[in-house]
Amino acid sequence: MATSASKPTASNRALIIVVLKWLLATALLGGLFWLSRNSLAELQNRQILWSAFAIALGIRFLSLLATFSRWRLLVRGIGMPFSFRETFRLGMLGEGCNLMGPGAVGGDLVKATLLAKNHPKRIASVMATVFLDRVLGIWALFMLGAFASLSPAGTKPGPELAWTVWVLWGGSLAGLIGVVLMLIPAFTHSRLMHWLTTWKFVGRIVKELMDSIQLYQGKPQIVIGAAALGLLGHFGFLSSFYFCAQSLHQGQVYPSFIDHVVGLPLPEALSAAVPSPGGVGALEGAVAWFYQQHQRSLDPNSTPEQLANALSNGLLTALVYRLTTVVMGAIGLVYYLTSQNEIQKARHDVATDSNVLTG
């Protein structure tokens, strides 16, 4: 009786969390639309360049393939069979799951659960590949932005944006040092690492990262290859962003291609951290802020009208980019809806096997 009574409670709690996340996303988007209401009213006078949107859509699809391949490389790197067909299926299923609301992390968990059902004795290893895939992806995103900041073709960032370049370089170098050290067995077994895992807030993250990357000690080529695929994938995603801007802002002032590659990694990372479904609202707000600060970098004496127009242009760019994720997610939604029984069974089996392994 106690078990059956606890199930509705857990289900209701999950529903409440999803509703709260969507309320947060709605509030964020509502505030952005209100701030941009005057400039958005002029949207009907703009000419949409559909060819640029089609290019953005195609590039996003290819970037997803690179991202799926990154995870496949990590899985196969620890000796698990993983066909590209199955990689694509689980990857698109994760996209569909993201569209339903849990967000990128939720999609990752669904993918990991379905893969783990075929490897019940290696559940921890499967989860480790997902965690490391996410970490390497963020690291690659920061490196891409840092390298692009060296290009003379970009706009020189003003005081409002200069700090973001330092964050990109700091994150890139910290990631490089961390990955190199984690590949050294003597370091991962040191007292220092054991001490770090006991820290209150970051200890769990350090332990998960250490456990995951230890699987690849002696196989640095796997980690390097995954990072390279991460660079390729994020280059595509940021390129897709730029073509979304091109589709909307003919005759308008908006950031160049290099400016997008330098300025958007932090908004992308922020959207993954904010607890709204798929970063809805957070990504749009961060991109709008970047566009506005870019306008200030171009002209420190920008008028309020110019700043408001830049804000609305950023919001529109992010919304069109969001549309590309919806299109890809809709394809994945077919996989998601047709795999409900498989997902539920896999969750039950993985939970049972986890209890057996830890019991």
C-alpha angles and dihedrals in degrees: 000000000000091000095050091046092053094056097069089046092054090044092050091048091053091048092051091051092051091048091049091050091052091047088054091049091048092049092050093048092044091055092049093050091049092051091049098038097116096047093042089058088069093057093096089066094058125097114232115223099214094182090063090050090050089052090050090052093049093047091050091054092051090047090054089054089054090049092049089049090053091059091044090054091053093047094048089044090070093049102265119137109238121166121209090239091058090043090055092046094051092041093053090043088057090051089053091049090052089053090054091061117262093104132227094309090052090052090050091053092051091051092048092048093053092048092046093056088071092048105041093164093053102048092127091052092050091051089047092057090053093049094047091046089056093047094048090048093056091045091052090049091055093045091051092053092045094051092046090054088069092063115106088212093074127089113264104250117240124224090279092060104027092088091058091063090053090050090052093051092043092051092046095051093042090051092049093050092045095050093046092050093046090057090060110086093206090058098047090051095046126116089245092062092045089051092050091054089061094059113118102234107018100029095091093049092049091050093049091048092047093048092048100046093044086071088069100046104131090024104077090149089069093055092044091049092049091050090050091052087049090055091049094048096048092044086058095046092051090045088053088053090054094051089050087057091048091053091059113027107058107157091011130110110250137149119286124243092266090047090056092050091050098039105041105057092080094048088049091051091046092053089057092052101046112088097236122113107280090343091291109175094010094069093044092049094047093048091048089051091050092051090050093049089047088057089053090051090053093047121009087195095056114155122240088252092055092048092048091049091050090050092052092045090055092048092050092048091052092047092052090048087050087055090059089054090050091052092051090042091053089059089049090047089068089058090044097051094044092049100053095112091046091050094049092047092047092051090051094046094046092048090050093047091047090054091049092049094048098035 
